[in-house]
């Protein structure tokens, strides 16, 4: 498999985080610190509105976006963001290229300057999945009554999705900081920041415990689920992931590279391969585009990178065999 950057889709975006495609093949992009949502169509970038109540921090702000799978019959976009008190998920009306009528559907997700999680992804079951962080309070990840350190699975009204463990809002627990979610069919994968040693790619099953804070990386502890792949934190620090052509593609911040991990049925089928190492700086989000390419965002203006002229940008990446 070969990956090549075909050029910039857009430049001059401030800390792009969430990215979600609309049926017309344009995309909405969240700016973490400004709270703005921008629309990218062709080579043009326009503001469609600002999400109220966003309180940015070193890792918080306006984070994940997801478009309702029944759009435009249900003209909604969902946003995960940090407020002054917590992380929350809001449903926004999106029509005529503007967002309006924000309605918080879920609040009370632990927040801190770090470990806020933030990724949103609709599953093939029509429910909304959200990756959360432990809010810099490790016990949250194992506390069944906390929304921190979990993968949530909710209805579009913010209620527990049918079939969740114990009719709770969460689907899996024992996570440290999940910023990447992707589906291959019905199989969910999640990327997770480790502390000092191992970052993880996990295959997610309902009710499973992924070990944090008692385990980091492959631990072989009874009752805990080990990752299907792990990396030194200097090689990854993974944020967004996407599935395409039999691979999970994983954007890495500190590692400044895009990993391609071959998977099938919740298992890794080969060795991960790194692309673009050090070439574009910190990489935050990757999404499979309607034309079969990948859209890949940099995160060099987030206070931890070395911005280049035109940063931050969305790159278009082509895949070939």
N, C-alpha and C positions, 0 to 999 in steps of 0.2 A: 504494500500500500504506500502511496506517495501523497504527501500534502504539499500544497503550494499556495502562497498568498497571492491572490489575483489583484490586490489593490485595496485602497481604502473605500469603504462604504460611506463613512462620515468621519469628520475630524472636529476638534474643538469642543468635545462634550466633557463636562466636568464630572469626574468620578462616576462613569456609567456603572450601574449595578444590575437591576432587573432589565430583561429584554424579552418581549413577547410579540409574536407575529399575529397580525390580523388577517382575516380571510382575503383581503385585497392584496396581500403579500407585502404591505408596508409593515413597519414594526414600531412598537412603543418602547421607549427606553427611559429608565428612571435615573435621575441624577441624585446621588446619595445626599449631598449636603444642601443643595438648593431646594430639594423637595419638588423639583419640576419633573414633569413627564414630557418627553419630546417624541415627535413622530418622524420617522425616517422613511421617506418614499423616494426611490431612485437615489439621486444625489442630494436631495433637499432635506433639510432638518428644520422643523418648526415646533414651537411650544404649543402644547395643548392644555396646559394648566398646571397649577401647583397644588399638591396635596396639603391640606391644612393640618397644623399640629405636629409637623415633623421637627424633631429635636436631634440634630446631628451630633455625633461624637467621633472618637477615633475609629470605631467600627459600626456605629449606629447611624440612622438616618432613614431616608427612603431606600428600601432594599428591593425585595422581589416584586415582580409583576406577573399576572396571569390573566389571560383573556377567557371569558366565559366560553365553554365549548359549544354553546348554542347561539353565540353571537352571529348575526345582529338581532335575531329574534329576542334574545335576552341581551340588551346592549350594555353589558357590564365588564368592567376591568377590576381586578382585585389587587390590592397593594399591601405589602407588609412594611411597617415602618415603626421607628422608635419615637415615642412621645417623651414627655418629661418624666413619666412615671413607669412606663412599661413598653413592651412591644405589642403591636396590635395589627389586626388585619381589617381593612376597610373595603367595601364594595363601592365603586364609583360608576356612575353612568357615563358612557362614552358615546357621543353622537355629534355629528357635524364637526368632527375634529376638535372637540372640546370635552374635558372632563367636568362633571358637575355632580351635585347631590351626594357627597360622601356620606356613607353610613358605616360606622364601626360594627362589624359582625362578631369580632372576638377580641377581647383585651385580656390583660393579666398575664401576658407572657413575660417572664423575667427579663429585665434589661440591665445593662451596665455599659460602661464605655467600651467594653470588649465582650465577645462571646454572645452576640445577639442572633446568630443564625440568619434567617431571612429569606431563604429561597422558597418560591411557590411553584407548584406544578399540578395541573389537573391530571388525574389518572384516567385510564380507559373506562373506569367505573363511573365517571362523571363527578367524583368527589375531589375536593381540593386538599392537596398535601402541602404541608409546611414544615421546613426544617428549622428547629430552634436551637439556641445555645443554652449553656447552663447559667448564663447571666453572671459569670464569674463567681458562682456559688456552687461548688461541686456537688453537694448533696441533692440539689434539684434533679440531677439526671436519674437518680434512683428513687426519687419520691414520686409515688404514683399520683399524688394530688397536686404536683407541680407540672406546669406546661413547659418548664425548662429542660433542655437536654433530651428532647423528644422529636419524633416525627409525628406531626398531627395529621389527622384525616377527618375532614369536616364537610358538612353540607355547605351550600352556597349561602345559607343563613347563619352559619357559624355554629351549628349544632353537631354533636357527635355523629359520625357517619355510621349507619347500620353495620354491625359486625365488628366494631372496634372492641378491644379487650375491656371487659367490665363496663361496657357502654360509656367509656371515657372518651375524651377528645383525642387522645393519642393512640398511635398505631404501633410504635416501637419506642423503647427507652434505652437509657444507658449511653447517650451520645454526649460528646463534649461541645461540638460546635458544627452543626450541619449547614453548609452553604451550597451544596450541590445535590439535586434530585433529578433523576431521569428514568424513563420507562422503556423497556424493551418488551412490547406486548403487555402482559400483566405483571411482569417482573420489575420491581422497583429497585434502583440502585441509589446509594447515597455516598457522597464524599464528605469526609470529616477531618477537621484540623486536630492533630495530636498536640501534645504539650511540648515536649522537648525532644522526643525520640521518633515516634512513628505517626505519620499521617495514614489515613485509611480510605479504602473503597469497600463499602459493604453492600451485600445483597440483602434486601430487607424482607422480612416475613412478619406477619401480624403477631404481636405480643412478645417478640423476641427482645432479649436484653443484650446490648452490644458493649457492656462492660465498664464504661467510664463511671466513676473515677478509679475503680479497682483494677482496670486493665487498659493498656494502651498498646495497640497493635496485636499481633498474634500471641495469645497467652495460653491457649489450651486449658482454660479453666472450665470445669463442669458448670453448666447452666448459662454460660456466656457464649455469644456467637462471635467467632473470629472474622476479621476482614478477609476478603478474597484477594486483596493486594495491599501492600503497605510500602511506604517510602520514608526515607529520612526527611525531616521537616525542611531541611535546606534544599531538597530536591523537588519539593512539591508545595506544601501549604495550599491545599486545593480549595477552590471556591466552586464555580459553576461546572456542571457536567452536562453532556448531551449524548444521546445514542444515535448512531448512524452506521450502516454497513457493517453490522456485527461487532462494533466497537463502542466502548464508552470513551468519549473524549473529555479530558479533564484539564481545566484551566488552572494554572498554578501561579500563585502570587510571588512568594519568596523564591520559588524555583525558576520563575521566569521562563516557563516552557509549557507546551501543550502535550499532555500524555495521551496516547492511544492504547487502550487496554482491550484485547479481544475477549469477548464474553459470550456465553450462551446459557440460557436456563438458570441464571443465578450463579454460574461458575465462571472462573477465568479459564480461558482455553489456550493461552499463550502468554509470552512475556510482554510487559508494557514497553512501548517505544516512545521516546521523547522527540519532539519536533520544535524547531524555532528557538532552541535554548539560548537565552540571553539576547535575542535579536530585537524583541519588541518591548522588553521590560516586563513589568508585572501584568499578568493575564488574569482577568476576573471572571468573565462570563463567556460561555460558548453555547450556541443554539444551532440546531439544524434548521436551515432555511428552506423555504418552499421549493427553490430551484435545485436542491440537492447539495448545495454548498454548506459550509459552516460560517456563521458570523461569530467573530471572536473579539472581545473588547479588552483594551488595555486598562490598567488602573495605576497610572504613573502620577496622577495629580492628587492621590489620596493622602499625601503627607508622608508616605513611606517609600516613594519611588523617585526616580530621576527623570522628570518630564523632558520629552523631546519635542521639537517643533511640531505643532499640530496635535499633540496629545490633549486629552485622551481621544482615542480613535476606535472605530469599529473596522476590523479587517474582514475581508471576504476570503475564505480558505476553500480551495477546491480539493476534491478527493479523487484519486485515480488509482488503478491497480497496476 
